[in-house]
Amino acid sequence: EAGVSAQTVSRVINNKKDVSATTRQRIQNIIERVGYHPNRVAQGLRARQSGALGVVTLNADHPIPILAMEAKASALDYTLTFYSIRPDDPLDFVSKFNMIRAQMTDGIVIITPHSFISYKMLLEYSNHIPLVLVNSHADANVPSVIYDQAHGTREIMKHLFAMGHRDICEISGYVDTRIETEIRHQTFVEMM
């Protein structure tokens, strides 16, 4: 209908140069009229990139900045798929990572991994998919974004002590499965 080659249409769809403004506009008008959308799976197979990132959380109740993550991923032309691992089920970890690998995911963000997840497990199950840990101390060789839980807890305790408080109660999450909770708890016990 546009009277051009498939290669010219491809150049327009992929926003490449070497297409006149008139031809580009004619092709874009046809694309809009017929409601064409590129097939991301086909593009991913050709480019060996899916444009998909897997986000693995401890469980669905974990407070993560989903909207901010989606906005940043979208700005970089990525989509996010969220996976929630049950805290008491190592087999669930294996199952979710098998799904991630099967979906040709480009990268994995793991938020607050369980204490049972080791660096060796991450390497084995990620199948060399690039990954970054958030709020974890699994291994110094794993790219990580880490909050300094011990420092934060010490600062809070110093502040409470400076105000004269001595009877302080600790309220925490699951100490046996969440690494950051364990660190806060140990620091609290040391400070008391």
C-alpha positions in Angstrom: 0.0 0.0 0.0 2.9 2.4 0.7 4.7 1.5 -2.5 8.0 0.9 -0.7 10.1 -2.1 0.3 9.8 -4.0 3.5 13.3 -2.7 4.4 12.0 0.9 4.2 9.1 0.1 6.4 11.5 -1.5 8.9 13.6 1.6 8.9 10.6 3.8 9.8 9.4 1.4 12.5 12.9 1.3 14.0 13.3 5.1 13.7 16.4 4.8 11.4 17.6 7.5 9.1 17.8 7.3 5.3 14.0 7.7 4.7 12.6 10.9 3.3 10.2 12.9 5.5 7.3 12.4 3.0 7.8 8.6 2.8 8.2 8.3 6.6 5.0 10.2 7.2 3.1 8.1 4.6 4.3 4.9 6.3 3.5 6.2 9.8 0.0 7.1 8.7 -0.6 3.6 7.4 0.8 2.1 10.6 -1.6 4.2 12.7 -4.6 3.4 10.5 -4.1 -0.4 10.6 -3.1 -0.4 14.3 0.3 -2.1 13.6 2.5 -2.7 16.7 5.9 -4.4 16.3 6.2 -7.9 17.7 8.6 -7.6 20.6 9.2 -11.3 20.7 10.3 -11.4 17.1 12.5 -8.4 17.6 14.0 -10.0 20.7 14.8 -13.2 18.8 16.5 -11.3 16.1 18.4 -9.0 18.4 19.0 -11.7 21.1 17.5 -9.2 23.6 14.0 -9.4 25.0 13.8 -5.9 26.5 12.5 -7.7 29.7 13.7 -7.6 33.2 12.7 -9.9 36.0 12.2 -8.5 39.4 12.3 -11.1 42.2 10.9 -10.2 45.6 10.8 -12.0 49.0 7.1 -12.0 48.8 4.3 -9.8 47.5 4.0 -8.0 50.8 7.5 -6.5 50.5 7.4 -2.7 50.0 9.2 -2.0 46.8 8.9 1.1 44.6 7.1 -0.6 41.7 5.9 2.6 40.0 9.4 4.1 40.0 10.9 0.9 38.7 8.3 0.6 35.9 8.8 4.2 34.9 12.6 3.9 34.7 12.4 0.6 32.9 9.9 2.0 30.4 12.1 5.1 29.8 14.9 2.7 28.9 12.5 0.6 26.7 12.3 -2.4 29.1 9.3 -4.2 30.5 9.3 -5.7 34.0 7.9 -9.0 35.2 7.5 -9.5 38.9 8.1 -12.8 40.7 7.4 -13.4 44.3 9.2 -16.2 46.2 7.6 -17.7 49.2 9.9 -17.3 52.3 9.7 -20.9 53.4 10.1 -22.6 50.0 13.5 -23.0 48.3 11.8 -25.0 45.5 9.7 -21.9 44.7 13.0 -20.1 44.1 14.0 -22.8 41.6 10.7 -22.7 39.9 10.7 -18.9 39.5 14.2 -18.9 38.1 13.3 -21.6 35.6 10.5 -19.3 34.5 12.8 -16.3 34.2 15.3 -18.3 32.1 12.5 -19.6 29.8 11.3 -16.1 29.1 14.6 -14.9 27.7 15.0 -12.2 30.4 17.8 -9.7 29.8 18.5 -9.1 33.5 17.3 -9.9 37.0 16.8 -7.6 40.0 16.6 -9.5 43.2 15.1 -7.5 46.1 15.9 -8.6 49.7 16.7 -12.3 49.0 16.1 -15.0 51.5 19.0 -16.0 53.7 18.8 -19.5 52.2 19.7 -18.0 48.7 23.5 -18.2 48.3 25.8 -16.7 45.7 26.3 -20.2 44.3 22.6 -20.7 43.9 22.2 -17.3 42.1 25.0 -18.2 39.7 23.6 -21.6 39.0 20.0 -20.6 38.5 20.5 -17.3 36.8 22.3 -19.1 33.9 24.6 -16.1 33.4 21.8 -13.6 33.1 23.1 -10.3 34.5 21.7 -9.7 38.0 21.8 -7.1 40.7 20.8 -7.6 44.3 19.0 -5.0 46.3 19.4 -5.0 50.1 21.6 -8.2 50.3 25.0 -9.2 51.4 25.2 -12.5 49.5 28.7 -12.0 48.2 31.1 -9.1 47.4 31.3 -10.3 43.8 27.6 -9.8 43.1 26.5 -6.3 41.9 24.4 -5.0 44.8 22.6 -1.9 46.1 22.8 -2.2 49.9 21.3 -0.2 52.7 23.5 0.0 55.7 21.1 -1.6 58.2 23.6 -1.7 61.1 24.5 2.0 60.8 20.9 3.0 60.6 20.0 0.9 63.6 23.0 2.3 65.6 21.9 5.9 64.7 18.3 5.3 65.9 19.5 3.7 69.1 22.0 6.5 69.8 19.2 9.0 69.3 16.9 7.2 71.7 19.6 6.9 74.3 20.4 10.6 73.9 16.8 11.3 74.7 17.1 9.3 77.9 15.2 6.2 76.7 16.4 2.9 78.1 13.4 0.6 77.8 13.3 0.1 74.1 11.2 -2.5 72.2 12.3 -3.9 68.9 9.6 -4.7 66.3 10.9 -6.5 63.3 10.1 -8.9 60.5 11.2 -12.5 60.0 14.7 -12.7 61.5 15.3 -16.2 60.1 14.6 -15.4 56.4 15.3 -11.7 55.9 19.0 -10.8 55.9 18.4 -7.1 56.6 16.1 -7.9 59.5 18.7 -10.2 61.0 21.4 -7.4 60.8 19.0 -4.8 62.4 18.2 -7.3 65.2 21.9 -8.2 65.9 22.7 -4.5 66.0 19.8 -3.8 68.3 20.9 -6.6 70.7 24.5 -5.4 70.7 23.4 -1.8 71.5 21.2 -2.9 74.4 
